[in-house]
Each structure stands twice: as structure tokens, then as C-alpha cells.
Amino acid sequence: MHLIPQSWAHLHILVSVFPSVGLIFAIGIYVAAVIAKSEQMKKTGLVFIGILALLAIPTYLSGDHSAADLAKDPKFTEDAVANHLGWGIAALAMLGITGLTAWITLLRFGGKPLSDNVVHLVLGLGLITVALMAVVGELGWEINHTEIFLPTAKTPQVWSHVHMILNHFPTVGFVFALGLYIVALIINNTVMKRTGLVLFVMCAILGVPTFVTGNASMWALTDPVVKGISKAVINAHRDWALYTLFGLAFTGVTAWVELWRYRQLGRFSNVSLALVLIFGIITLGIMAETGHRGGQINHPEIRVAGDVQPTDANAGLSVFVEKEINQVLWFVPWQTVHFFGYALIFGTAFAVSLRILGFWKSVSFESVHRILPLGVFGVVTNVFSGMLILQADSSRYLNEITFVPKVTFITIGGIAVLYYSVSESLWRVKAGEEAPMGAKWVAALVLLSWIGVILGGRLLPYV
């Protein structure tokens, strides 16, 4: 692991993602607390926002010194650096105002409930800051990632662009999830524990499109070859990305099982909570190394002295998997497992969603909730079998017109199903009762999403 910055640019890359992407998660926690009417969660969200505001200092200092270093390199244009720096100062100033408001709110209200005016003020300032941060991030990427504008023969460079944006969400989000979860365990707060578990599951789900866009980025950068980018270095990053996918899956599935178990029994298992923590810490370490190796692809300035860069483009776990899965002996069984997984997913989603939509009202939601583990087992089966099948011919799959909708619907459908295990109003639906209208909209979204996944997958060989 390489977490010690070797230069101002290295430090800037490490810290700058937190004020932007981290603020999105902090606001998400804050909004969830407002909806759940949890004062302790609201104040936890304010603390996160306040901490992120403190990161404006190292972000500005590292960015200012990085700009001075980049001015000496003719590769970077003065206008691009100055534009990014100017917008960055404006965004960090807004972040400081938002954070200061959060700290003042915490001090002013103490143990008292927050007023509606203050809640909306912090939320409004936070959303403005996120918008500014989005502009700054885009301008920053354009300084060094000129490859996103290069023409390609087959795989569009938009995949590289999307991957740069998307990969920060499971990584930064995981840091927030782990921090919130540890605090929840220390103060023994049930709402915060459940929120931490939900965030772990969401990060695991976001790991799927992140991994897929990473594969697509590889082809966009190597077919044709982009000057200065090594396929061997990309493969080293891909190997660690595969380990990250496993880590996210172990953490996310264990977290979901505990959410489901809490619903059924009304209490947490200390063993399961500890297991989630252990998986989370290990996964965070793997993700740190994955991120560093990803940065090395196009950021030679962050390479650690003494590091030996890989040079063999045919070495690595990912390359081995690609070669092996292309054999009929492996491809056919995994494809069979993949289809079986779809049957489990859709069968479970169909049954639970129909109950919510008003069918089978003779049973309570609690009863149909018990079959959800079958669907989750199907999801896990399909994610790993799907990733293996993807490696067999990723260049073809990624450029099929139905593949993007398929991956998009997987993400939407997976997150939507989370609602079934966290909704209080839905859990209280007894036999003979109608589900809330909001739950019916979610059920319709779940069904449409998984139908979209199946259609997108089945059409791949024909379009």
C-alpha cells in the first residue's frame, strides 16, 4: 500500500476527491437522517460536512503547489491549470462556508433538535458546493487526462471518462461507510448501524459498474495504443480491481444479511457486525492499493521511488482469467450458472414486488421478505459469473448497444431492492393490507430494472 504522498501532486490526488465525492455521501447521510427524523444522524451528517470543510486546507495547499510544479512542465497548458485553480478556490470557499455553518449549528443546538430553517440552510449550501465541485473536478481531469478526447477505432473514450468519475464513489463512499459504522458500534446506535450497513451494500453494488467501466477503459486506452500508457501497468491495476470486487462483495453481502436478519429478528448479531467490520477494514486496504495502481497508469508523478513497474503485458491474474474463460470447458458452465442466477433474481423480485403491488394480499410483507436471500444469492452468483464471462470477450460485450442499459439496470435494481429491507412502513404491512403508494413505485422500478437486465443480456449475441 502507498498512502504516503511522494509529491504535492500525489497529495492533491489523494485529498481532493474527499471534499467533492465525500460531500455527496455526507449530504446523503444528512438527507436520510431528515427523512428518518433521527437527530443523532443529522448531527453525524453535520460532523462529516464539518470535517470535509477542514480538508479544504490541504486540498488548496496541495493544489496551489501542484499548479506551481505543473507550470514548469510544457505538457500542461497555463490556461487549463489557472482555470481549474480559480474554480477550485471558489468551490473550496463555498465548502468552508458550508462547513462553518455546520459547526456553528452543532454548537448552537447542542442536545436540542435542529430547526427546519437550519436543516434546509445546510442542505442548500451543500448542494451548491457539490455543483461547484463537479465543475472543478471536470476541469482538473482535463489538465492531465487528455486521452479522453482522443479518437478511437472501436471502444469510445467516454468509458475512460465515466470510469474516472465513477471509481471514486465506491472508494470514498466506503471510507464514509466504515467511519460511520465504527462510530455506530462505539456509541451503540441502531439507526447509524443500519445506515452504515446500507452504505456498505451500496458501495458493493457500485463496484459492478466501476469494474465494468474499468475494463472498457482498458480497451479505449490500448486499442489503439495511447502514448505513455502501459498495458502491463493497466493489468496490474485490473488484478487489484478484481480483488476489490471480491472484498466489496464479501462486505456488502455480509452487511445485507445482517440487515435482513435484523428485520426478521429485531436485533443485531455481534458476531456478524464484527465480521462486517473485519471485511470492511481488509477491503479498504485493498481499495487503497487498487487506487494507487490506477493512478500510476497516467500519473507518473505519484510513483514511489524504488517501485518496479510491470512490463509484461501478458502477465497477471486478469490475463490468466481471460485466457482460461475462453475455453469451452469453463465458459459453458459459467454461462449456465449465470442463467440460473437470473432465474433466482427475477423469481424473487417478481414474487416480492407482486405482493407490494397488491397481489397475494393474503400474506404479510414479513412473510415474502423471508425469500429475499434467494434473490441476493442469485445476484452474487451473476455478478461473479458475469464478470468471468465478460473477461472472455470484453471488447465485444462492452461495445454492444444493449450492454450499457444492462449494467445501468443492474445498479438501479440492486439499490432499489435495498428499500425492501429498510422501509419501516413496508415492514408493517400485514396480511390483507395495501402497501404504501411509494413502495408500489419502488416495486415497479425493481421489476422494470430486472426485466431490463434480462433483455439487455439476452440481446447481446444478436445486436
Secondary structure, DSSP 4 states (H G I P E B T S, - for coil): ---S-SSHHHHHHHHHHIIIIIHHHHHHHHHHHHHHT-HHHHHHHHHHHHHHHHTHHHHHHHHHHHHHHHTT-TTS-HHHHHHHHHHHHHHHHHHHHHHHHHHHHHHHHTTSPPPHHHHHHHHHHHHHHHHHHHHHHHHHHHHH-GGGGS--SSS-THHHHHHHHHTHHHHHHHHHHHHHHHHHHHHT-HHHHHHHHHHHHHHHHHHHHHHHHHHHHHHHHHTTBPTT--HHHHHHHHHHHHHHHHHHHHHHHHHHHHHHHHHHHSS--HHHHHHHHHHHHHHHHHHHHHHHHHHHHH-GGGPPTT------TT-SHHHHHHHHHTSHHHHHHHHHHHHHHHHHHHHHHHHHHHHHHTSSTTS-HHHHHTTHHHHHHHHHHHHHHHHHHHHHSHHHHHTSTTHHHHHHHHHHHHHHHHHHHH-HHHHTPPTTPPPPHHHHHHHHHHHHHHHHHHHHHHTGGG-
